[in-house]
Amino acid sequence: MVNSIIDFPSEYVMLDTETTGFSVEWDSMIEIGALKVRNGEIIDTFETFVKLDEELPEFITELTGITDAMLIDAPAPQEAVKAFLDFLGDDMIVGYNVKFDINFIQEDLKRYFGQEMNNDYIDCMRIARKLFPDEKHHRLKDMRKLFGIIADKEHRASHDCIATKAVFEKLREVAIDKYGSIEDFKKAFGYKGLKASDISAQNSSFDVTHILFGMTCVFTGTLEKMTRREAMQAVVDIGGIVGDNVTKDTNFLILGNNDYCKTIKDGKSTKQKKAESLMLKGNDIAIIPENVFYEMLES
């Protein structure tokens, strides 16, 4: 599972992709570009076209300059994605509206390998919106213009990575200038990890016969129908207990639906692996998908 965080790390991989459209279901990646950054310096680069089985839309060629001829000898999607993941390793991902890029990589990773990424990511656009609330638009080109950053090319993965890195560094300077430190900026952003101790029951009367009463629940993955906070609140309002991590006292591990997939093998979250290990040791813990959790809430 990947998580969106707010920070300015010194080590990360800057990512950008070019695609044939906006839908992971109907469109495809045609280029992946990435920069490996250490202490502000680019120490390695990654760039590859991705083979396409059909002709490029004319609009995409006009927008990016990428032609069908450029993709003829490109690696197949599974080869390109594997090569990128080898380059990425365990690094955090940074990019502009980067969840879009991650979604395409995730889709191919699931399709060809039955796995998911586990790298956290930072979206520069979220930070830009916080730092410049009065700006009408917060697109990459808007921030480049605001900071006076000139790009050699637009809509090409490697060039957009370089431009985004420059914007990211400027955003860091503005965050420190406005808030005094990165930590104070993160506090002002309201960013903090949600903890079980943050959740308290909003009532004092419970149905002691409810299936979740007195049960310890832990969540992993992204829920589709509720935020993590809403789900945890629902549990404690029934008289249940929520935990941050899986332990021998955990009764239920609830998986976000996007994680509950039989094809996932090594892509299991750490919590799921821990829960499975405890189950094999005889602990009374159940691993359930999101939809079963909702049924239990309504029982």
C-alpha positions as CSV (number, residue, x, y, z in Angstrom):
1,M,0.0,0.0,0.0
2,V,1.2,3.5,-0.7
3,N,0.4,6.4,1.6
4,S,0.4,10.1,0.9
5,I,2.6,12.1,3.3
6,I,3.7,15.7,3.7
7,D,7.5,16.2,4.0
8,F,10.6,17.3,2.3
9,P,13.0,14.3,2.5
10,S,16.6,14.5,1.4
11,E,16.4,11.1,-0.3
12,Y,13.7,10.2,-2.8
13,V,12.8,9.3,-6.3
14,M,11.2,11.9,-8.5
15,L,8.6,10.3,-10.8
16,D,6.7,11.3,-13.9
17,T,4.9,9.3,-16.6
18,E,3.4,10.0,-20.0
19,T,0.2,8.2,-20.9
20,T,-2.4,7.9,-23.7
21,G,-5.1,9.3,-21.4
22,F,-6.4,9.6,-17.9
23,S,-8.0,6.2,-17.3
24,V,-6.0,3.3,-15.9
25,E,-8.7,0.9,-17.2
26,W,-8.6,2.1,-20.9
27,D,-5.3,4.0,-21.3
28,S,-1.6,3.0,-21.1
29,M,1.7,4.4,-20.1
30,I,4.0,5.3,-23.0
31,E,7.0,6.7,-21.0
32,I,8.4,6.6,-17.5
33,G,11.0,9.0,-16.2
34,A,12.6,9.2,-12.7
35,L,15.4,10.8,-10.8
36,K,17.1,9.3,-7.8
37,V,17.9,12.2,-5.4
38,R,20.3,12.2,-2.5
39,N,20.8,15.4,-0.4
40,G,19.4,17.5,-3.2
41,E,21.7,16.0,-5.9
42,I,20.6,13.7,-8.7
43,I,22.7,10.6,-8.5
44,D,21.0,8.5,-11.0
45,T,18.3,8.7,-13.7
46,F,15.8,6.4,-15.3
47,E,14.0,6.8,-18.6
48,T,12.2,4.4,-20.8
49,F,9.4,4.4,-23.5
50,V,6.8,1.7,-23.0
51,K,5.6,-0.4,-25.9
52,L,2.0,0.2,-27.1
53,D,-0.1,-2.4,-29.0
54,E,-2.2,0.2,-30.9
55,E,-1.4,3.5,-32.6
56,L,-0.9,6.6,-30.5
57,P,-3.8,9.1,-30.5
58,E,-2.9,12.0,-32.7
59,F,-3.5,14.4,-29.8
60,I,-1.0,12.6,-27.6
61,T,1.7,12.8,-30.3
62,E,1.0,16.5,-30.7
63,L,1.1,17.1,-26.9
64,T,4.2,15.0,-26.1
65,G,6.1,14.7,-29.3
66,I,6.2,11.0,-28.8
67,T,5.5,9.1,-32.0
68,D,4.6,5.5,-32.9
69,A,8.1,5.0,-34.3
70,M,9.7,5.8,-30.9
71,L,7.7,3.0,-29.3
72,I,8.4,0.2,-31.8
73,D,11.5,-1.1,-30.0
74,A,10.4,0.0,-26.5
75,P,10.2,-2.7,-23.7
76,A,6.8,-4.3,-23.0
77,P,4.8,-2.8,-20.1
78,Q,5.8,-5.6,-17.7
79,E,9.5,-5.1,-18.5
80,A,9.3,-1.3,-18.2
81,V,7.5,-1.5,-14.8
82,K,9.9,-4.1,-13.4
83,A,12.9,-2.0,-14.5
84,F,11.4,1.1,-12.8
85,L,10.7,-0.8,-9.6
86,D,14.3,-2.1,-9.5
87,F,15.4,1.6,-9.9
88,L,12.9,2.8,-7.2
89,G,13.8,0.2,-4.5
90,D,12.5,1.3,-1.1
91,D,12.7,5.0,-1.8
92,M,9.9,7.5,-1.2
93,I,8.3,8.8,-4.4
94,V,7.9,12.5,-5.1
95,G,6.0,14.0,-8.0
96,Y,3.4,16.4,-9.3
97,N,-0.1,15.1,-9.0
98,V,1.9,11.9,-8.6
99,K,-0.9,9.6,-7.5
100,F,-2.0,9.7,-11.2
101,D,1.4,8.2,-12.2
102,I,1.4,5.7,-9.3
103,N,-2.0,4.5,-10.3
104,F,-0.8,3.5,-13.8
105,I,2.3,1.7,-12.4
106,Q,0.1,0.0,-9.8
107,E,-2.3,-1.2,-12.5
108,D,0.5,-2.8,-14.6
109,L,2.1,-4.2,-11.4
110,K,-1.2,-5.9,-10.5
111,R,-1.9,-7.0,-14.0
112,Y,1.4,-8.6,-14.8
113,F,2.8,-9.6,-11.3
114,G,-0.2,-9.7,-9.0
115,Q,1.6,-7.3,-6.6
116,E,1.3,-3.8,-5.3
117,M,3.7,-1.0,-4.4
118,N,4.5,-0.2,-0.8
119,N,6.3,3.1,-1.3
120,D,4.9,6.2,0.3
121,Y,4.7,9.3,-1.8
122,I,4.6,13.1,-1.7
123,D,2.4,15.1,-4.0
124,C,3.9,18.5,-4.7
125,M,0.6,19.9,-5.8
126,R,-0.9,19.3,-2.3
127,I,2.0,21.3,-0.8
128,A,1.6,24.1,-3.4
129,R,-2.1,24.5,-2.7
130,K,-1.3,24.9,1.0
131,L,1.5,27.4,0.5
132,F,-0.3,29.4,-2.2
133,P,-4.0,29.3,-1.4
134,D,-4.7,32.5,-3.4
135,E,-3.3,31.2,-6.6
136,K,-6.0,30.4,-9.1
137,H,-4.2,27.3,-10.4
138,H,-1.6,25.0,-9.0
139,R,-0.5,23.0,-12.0
140,L,3.2,22.3,-12.6
141,K,3.4,24.9,-15.3
142,D,1.8,27.5,-12.9
143,M,4.3,26.8,-10.2
144,R,7.2,26.9,-12.7
145,K,5.9,30.3,-13.9
146,L,5.6,31.5,-10.3
147,F,9.1,30.5,-9.4
148,G,10.6,31.5,-12.8
149,I,11.7,28.0,-13.6
150,I,12.3,27.3,-17.3
151,A,11.7,23.8,-18.7
152,D,13.4,22.5,-21.8
153,K,10.3,20.5,-22.8
154,E,6.8,19.9,-21.4
155,H,4.9,16.6,-21.3
156,R,8.1,14.5,-21.5
157,A,8.7,12.4,-18.4
158,S,12.4,13.1,-17.7
159,H,12.1,16.9,-18.4
160,D,9.0,17.1,-16.1
161,C,10.9,15.3,-13.4
162,I,13.7,17.9,-13.5
163,A,11.1,20.8,-13.5
164,T,9.3,19.2,-10.6
165,K,12.5,18.8,-8.6
166,A,13.2,22.5,-9.0
167,V,9.6,23.4,-7.9
168,F,9.9,21.0,-4.9
169,E,13.0,22.7,-3.7
170,K,11.4,26.1,-4.0
171,L,8.3,24.9,-2.1
172,R,10.6,23.7,0.7
173,E,12.2,27.2,0.9
174,V,8.8,28.9,1.0
175,A,7.5,26.4,3.7
176,I,10.5,27.3,5.9
177,D,10.2,31.0,5.2
178,K,6.5,31.0,6.1
179,Y,6.4,28.6,9.0
180,G,9.9,28.7,10.4
181,S,10.7,25.0,10.0
182,I,9.5,21.9,8.1
183,E,8.0,20.5,11.3
184,D,6.0,23.6,11.9
185,F,4.8,23.5,8.3
186,K,3.7,19.9,8.7
187,K,1.8,20.9,11.9
188,A,0.1,23.8,10.2
189,F,-0.8,21.5,7.3
190,G,-2.5,19.4,9.9
191,Y,-0.4,16.4,8.9
192,K,0.0,13.8,11.5
193,G,-0.4,10.1,11.6
194,L,-3.7,9.0,12.9
195,K,-3.4,7.0,16.1
196,A,-5.8,4.8,17.9
197,S,-5.4,6.9,21.0
198,D,-6.8,9.8,19.0
199,I,-10.2,8.1,18.8
200,S,-12.7,8.1,21.7
201,A,-16.3,7.0,21.9
202,Q,-19.0,9.6,21.3
203,N,-21.5,7.8,23.4
204,S,-21.6,5.9,26.7
205,S,-24.2,3.3,26.1
206,F,-23.3,0.1,24.2
207,D,-25.0,-3.1,23.0
208,V,-22.8,-5.7,24.7
209,T,-24.2,-8.4,22.4
210,H,-22.8,-6.7,19.3
211,I,-20.2,-8.8,17.5
212,L,-17.6,-6.0,17.7
213,F,-18.2,-5.1,21.4
214,G,-14.9,-5.5,23.3
215,M,-13.2,-6.6,20.1
216,T,-9.8,-5.1,19.0
217,C,-9.8,-4.0,15.4
218,V,-6.9,-2.9,13.3
219,F,-7.1,-1.5,9.7
220,T,-4.7,-1.9,6.8
221,G,-5.1,-0.6,3.2
222,T,-7.3,2.2,1.9
223,L,-11.0,1.8,2.7
224,E,-13.4,2.7,-0.2
225,K,-16.5,3.7,1.7
226,M,-15.0,5.3,4.8
227,T,-11.9,7.2,5.9
228,R,-9.7,5.4,8.3
229,R,-10.8,7.8,11.1
230,E,-14.5,7.2,10.3
231,A,-14.1,3.5,10.5
232,M,-12.1,3.6,13.7
233,Q,-14.8,5.9,15.2
234,A,-17.5,3.5,14.2
235,V,-15.7,0.7,16.1
236,V,-15.3,2.6,19.3
237,D,-18.9,3.9,19.2
238,I,-20.1,0.3,19.2
239,G,-17.9,-0.4,22.2
240,G,-15.0,-2.0,20.3
241,I,-11.3,-1.2,20.6
242,V,-9.0,0.1,17.8
243,G,-5.3,-0.6,17.5
244,D,-2.4,0.9,15.5
245,N,-0.6,-2.4,15.0
246,V,-1.4,-6.1,14.9
247,T,-0.7,-7.9,18.2
248,K,-1.7,-11.1,19.9
249,D,-4.7,-9.1,21.3
250,T,-6.0,-8.2,17.9
251,N,-9.3,-9.8,17.0
252,F,-9.9,-8.5,13.5
253,L,-7.7,-7.1,10.8
254,I,-9.8,-5.2,8.3
255,L,-8.3,-5.0,4.7
256,G,-9.2,-2.2,2.4
257,N,-10.9,-3.7,-0.7
258,N,-8.0,-2.7,-3.0
259,D,-5.7,-4.9,-0.9
260,Y,-8.1,-7.9,-0.7
261,C,-7.0,-9.7,-3.8
262,K,-6.0,-13.4,-4.1
263,T,-3.3,-12.6,-6.7
264,I,-1.3,-10.5,-4.2
265,K,1.6,-12.4,-2.8
266,D,4.6,-10.4,-1.8
267,G,2.5,-7.3,-1.9
268,K,0.8,-8.1,1.4
269,S,1.1,-5.4,4.0
270,T,3.2,-5.9,7.1
271,K,0.1,-6.0,9.2
272,Q,-1.4,-8.8,7.1
273,K,1.8,-10.8,7.3
274,K,1.9,-10.4,11.0
275,A,-1.8,-11.4,11.4
276,E,-1.2,-14.5,9.3
277,S,1.7,-15.5,11.4
278,L,-0.3,-15.1,14.6
279,M,-3.1,-17.2,13.1
280,L,-0.7,-20.0,12.4
281,K,0.4,-19.9,16.0
282,G,-3.2,-20.3,17.1
283,N,-4.1,-16.8,18.0
284,D,-7.8,-15.8,17.8
285,I,-7.5,-13.3,14.9
286,A,-9.6,-13.0,11.8
287,I,-8.6,-11.2,8.6
288,I,-11.6,-9.8,6.9
289,P,-12.3,-7.6,3.8
290,E,-13.9,-4.2,4.0
291,N,-17.3,-5.3,2.9
292,V,-17.5,-7.9,5.7
293,F,-16.6,-5.2,8.2
294,Y,-19.5,-3.1,7.1
295,E,-21.8,-6.0,7.5
296,M,-20.6,-6.5,11.0
297,L,-21.2,-2.9,11.8
298,E,-24.8,-3.2,10.8
299,S,-25.4,-6.5,12.5
